[in-house]
Amino acid sequence: MAEPQPSSVHEGMDREDPAPLPTSAEDRKAAAAMSSLERRGGDDDDAATKPNKEIDQEALGKAISRLELADKAGTVAAGEKKTKEKEEVEKRAKIKVDQADVTLLVEELDLTKGKATELLKANDGDAVKAMRGFVMLRIHNLTLDRMLITSKEVNGESEEVPQAQTEGL
Amino acid sequence: MAPPPPQPLASKERSLFTQVVKNYENKQYKKGLKAADQILRKSPDHGDTIAMKALIINSQGNSEEAFALAKVALKNSMKSHVCWHVYGLLYRSAKNFEEAIKAYKFALKLEPESQQIQKDLALLQIQMRDYQGYLQSRRAILQQRTGWRQNWTALAVAQHLAGDLANAERTLTTYEETLKSPPPKTDTEHAEAILYKNSIIAEMGETERALEHLDAAAKNNPDRTSVMELRAQYLLNLGRKEEAAKAYHLLLKRNAEYRAYFEGLEEALGLDKSNVEELTKLYGDVAKDNPRGDAATRIPLEFLEGDEFREAADQYLQRMLHKGVWSTFNNVKALYSDSQKRDTIQDLVEGYAAGMLNTQANGSAERQINGDSDLFTPSVRYFLAQHYNYRLSRDLPKAMKYINEALSSAPESVEYHMTKARIWKHYGNLQKAAELMEEGRTLDVRDRYINTKAAKYQLRNNENKAAIQNMGKFTRNEALGGPLGDLHDMQCVWYITEDGESYIRQGNLGLALKRFTSISTIFEIWQEDQFDFHSFSLRKGQIRAYVDMMRWEDHLREHPFFTRAAVSAARIYVVLHDQPDLAHAKMTNGVNGEKMDSAERKKAQKKAKKDQEKQAKEEAERKDSKKPGAVDQNGDPKKEDKDPKGEKLLQTSEPLVEAMKFVTPLLEFSPKNIKAQQVGFEVFLRRKKYLLALRTLLASNALSSSDPTTHEQAIRLGHTFRTQTEPPDRKVQEVIAAEFDPVLPATADLSKHNDDFLQKHHMSAPHVQACLKVRQLLDPSSSDKNQQDVIRTLALEGSSLEDAVRGLELLKEWKAKDQYRDDYLAAAHERWPEATALKKKGD
């Protein structure tokens, strides 16, 4: 070697270790250890066997009540959201969907009945519009992504891709 | 049904019941069963005991019996939360998570105070990504036990994952405010929670506040790297460039090999690749501080041009080659996409080889004529061998010359053998490649890397047995099914994939399918594996890593390994749909099936089927005589593989339905992979789902409109629409007219369209092949001409070995005349004399 190596560096593999056993043995041990922790920790965890003594109980009580308040606030906010959603839902409910169209979408697009109905409603019940949207949906994203990909390729880190001869089957 | 009255147990039985539960938890199944039976003798209808018994039986591997018992238990005690809980546990172990959630919820309704059930439910909800449900469960758990930090953190995680960042932060802050005094430095859970909170603030886009928080709360955080990296990033994002530059300088002091720091620093200093002078100084300074480092001398090669590049590359290469750094070529090959740089490097290293060191344009290059000069010459040869073997600078005879020179001076070198094997591979001579790799392996049998390589090359040469034998040298050989079983246990995805691809080449579709299905199973296991971390990570307080993992799991099947296996599997199912005969294994091998008339074929089929049945029977008998003794690590009995050859997979009556199991995740997770879209097209077209076929076609067209397969598929779709007898629904027609027309107008003459495309791409073999395929489809009478034209593609300048192999497949597909096939092979052999795939039979 050209330069003196630090004393802690040894060249090559440690020959003392004769067993070329799979690292998976280690992994398994680790996994076993973890699962045993898992079991023991089922309810009372090592760290959690005792609650933190440093906690100010009074503050904790307040915190909880605040949390509950926040929850309520959350539910109020959610409630508002819900009414909005409700309006949306009502609006959507008003859109009439032809059952024949639902069946058509289920058949042609491999969708569940629920999804097909949703898609139709999102397109004002117009089956052609819904199907066109579905068929075209991702193209825009794809083209964008493609631009990103090609710019990456131009930068050139791309390695040889092992070409398996499985192309034609 | 009226619920039967509850049956209280006598005190002796009650203690016995506790015993059963304990036995189950400690995996003492036999003892547990015994105790349970003892209780049941006294009160045979006791639901909870029956339920526990079911649980134990399930753990012993008998799931069906367990479910039956659990149902009995439920019948006896509809109102027992234990029974419902057990029912849920059974569903969970059968991986029916939705039913499990339902059962848990019912159990919880009966026993709202049970923390165990609540927790089990929460784990399943997050596994199923039911964020709202998880949020609710977490809130309930926290309200039961407020004093545990992890319950607070868990609620924050739930809010975070559900997208409610503001409340996630508030939850974490609320807990912090309850602390009487700041936790000690050694409290890693606290330290991690601080950084987790910081990441949430940053995720909300409030960089300014994230920086303040970081400076205030994370000063002494033990994860210094993260703190420093985040700080630098925040400063940069805020446009405080001077401070950012300082922060990146500090980071480089800690690690001067990490490119991201250099990039950050460049950005902070406002430099781009055109500020050559400043950049040179910047990297020069860092290099001075790190004389042993690589990055500071390697990165400048990317922005330097012309003579400056030549000088820097000369210095870099000489230094590396003098030191005998094995990876020198791999370090610089990324520069080869710039052909000028590639030529400069070639020129330089050829110069070293010719011994022109002294006459090199610059004298400043450091030269050491001391002890290491004996490393220099072989390093140069090794470099050149790799250089001429590389895709962008390939000249195989030269590569072979250099590697032979290198080998003559060091015939024992494992690395040289590997490179030589690789050169043979690029010649197309897979047999010699595998032989050389194997030879290299024997030089150092304890080298796992070359062992693996040898096995891979053997698989490429279809030597599956030799390959598995090699792999077996490094496995435990305890699993059922020998080394192959080990490789499945260890989830050795590359091997299983290569094995499968090798079986495709050999026409053994059953085993190929078997392997690809294994890959899919391994991905399922990876999905499943996250389960343990929902509680483990929280307990250990590793929250950021946990959130990363969750996001990774959400995109698991994007992985190229999955894509590769899934595309191959779907293709096999398509072939099976087209040629159902293939399902009868023995028929598939080679030509013998092709030239029989139908009576003979039927006879042969019958015989093959009989043989198959006979074999299966023999195998079954053999298995019966063998005691099932294999157990895995935890002492659980192993499941025996009932279909080791994949014959059941092969004989599926609905290959297209099976194919969808691969196509659906492919299209969902790898929509940008054109092969995924194309195989999706093949499946949809055969299922007559024309709109879905159109969807994949439009996607491939957006990805690459000049792709040969895309062209072929477009015409095939057009051809299908023109020739079908029952027109589709009017609305479907309307969609097709609107969306397909821009790609291929309904009025277009398909033959003309194809000829135009051919004209445009007549110099590219894959395009010509695609056009010929189309011509064959549109006009079967053109067959002779097509076969001759395929032979002509071999003469095209850009044709690759892979193209040639594909051409051969095409001729096979068309059942070409022997004469054309021989001509093709002769021409191909002339151009690629070494290629094993193009050798004539008997050569």
Interface residues (C-beta under 8 A of the other chain):
Chain A: M1 A2 E3 M13 P20 L21 P22 S24 A25 R28 A32 M34 S35 L37 E38 R39 G41 G42 D43 D45 D46 A47 A48 P51 N52 E54 I55 D56 A59 L60 A63 I64 R66 L67 A70 D71 G74 D101 L104 E108 L109 D110 A127 V128 M131 R132 F134 V135 M136 L137 R138 I139 L142 T143 D145 R146 I149 V154 N155 G156 E157 S158 E160 Q163 A164 Q165 T166 E167 G168 L169
Chain B: E25 Q115 Q116 K119 R139 L142 Q143 R145 T146 G147 W148 R149 Q150 N167 R170 T171 T174 Y175 E177 T178 L179 K180 S181 P183 E189 R292 H322 K323 G324 A334 L335 Y336 S337 D338 Q368 D372 L375 Y390 R391 R446 R448 K473 F474 T475 R476 D486 D489 M490 E498 E501 I504 R505 D532 S535 F536 R539 G541 R564 S568 R571 I572 V575 Q633 N634 P671 K672 K689 Y690 L691 L692 L694 R695 L698 A699 A702 L703 S704 D729 K731 V732 E734 V735 A738 E739 E802 V805 R806 E809 L810 E813 A837
